[in-house]
Amino acid sequence: MTHEDFPAGKVWLVGAGPGDPELLTRKAERLIRSATVVFHDALVGPGVLALIPPGVRRVHVGKRSGRHSKDQKTIDRLIVEAALQGDRVVRLKGGDPSIFGRSTEELDACHASGIEVAVCPGVTAASAAAAGLGMSLTLRGTARKLTFVTAHARAGEALDLDWQALADPEATLAIYMGKAAASELSVRLREAGLPASTPVALIENASLPSERHFYTRLDLLGLAVKTSLGNGPALVLVGKALARRTEPTSAEGHAKSVDCAGFAY
Ligand SMILES: C[S@@+](CC[C@H](N)C(=O)[O-])C[C@H]1O[C@@H](n2cnc3c(N)ncnc32)[C@H](O)[C@@H]1O
């Protein structure tokens, strides 16, 4: 199945969403089915990868924190080379390509080589996390601002964030790649003025059958991450809006939510 928006030699940066293939856009699915080569991240769900037609070349260029199988420049080069060879290239990225997805480097690399490139958006992890919790990230009169922030620091470097701006009691923080820095986040946000009792929700493997939720408070965030989370990707949500918790259950009817030690807000 080809389409005029996907000629040979073009690159599409495609948002794969948080994992559940049903959260793919129809356009993303069409592009995946039209590609001749798919370069994908480690966080692209198996159900999404299963949509790649048999015989289509797939290249795992997975990057998980601390385990970079291919560096960004190599990925840029591979995509460009495939397009120059006349492939219809899908670069499949977890969530939305424009949110902590290094899409700028790949767009620049394509532009520099005169390659046609476009972006297909995806459902970002924060949206899937909120849906899984059955909560809203914003709350009329309580959480008027939503901040997406990454707590990923370059190896050996301290986190360089505007803590004062982040410690806004009227905001919800959606913290991507926050596991390693959880203790530092807890300390620095409290130093900047957020109360120790600020509600926190941790969502692991959002939208996948293995999705888990953990509720805690800001002063216990470091402990909660160490004792509760597994190896899956996790999002840290911080703010008063998270106090309005509900109790979603899994498809099998099991509670997915766990209170971490000392929970009380
Ligand atoms: C490199 S960022 C990519 C974010 C992606 N572009 C997006 O829009 O969701 C990877 C981080 O996203 C978050 N993440 C991605 N998928 C997730 C999921 N299914 N559940 C929870 N967090 C997820 C985690 O914080 C993970 O460390």
The ligand as an ORCA input file, in Angstrom:
! r2SCAN-3c Opt
* xyz 0 1
  C      13.487      9.246     25.699
  S      11.967      9.566     26.531
  C      10.898      9.451     25.162
  C       9.554     10.040     25.425
  C       8.596      9.837     24.263
  N       9.025     10.550     23.102
  C       7.162     10.236     24.624
  O       6.632     11.184     24.028
  O       6.568      9.571     25.493
  C      11.728      8.047     27.371
  C      10.984      8.233     28.678
  O       9.593      8.377     28.415
  C       8.847      7.801     29.468
  N       8.055      6.701     28.906
  C       8.054      6.263     27.643
  N       7.159      5.267     27.481
  C       6.582      5.085     28.682
  C       5.575      4.200     29.171
  N       4.967      3.314     28.378
  N       5.233      4.292     30.476
  C       5.797      5.206     31.293
  N       6.763      6.057     30.883
  C       7.149      5.995     29.604
  C       9.854      7.297     30.505
  O      10.073      8.323     31.444
  C      11.075      7.069     29.642
  O      12.263      7.100     30.399
*
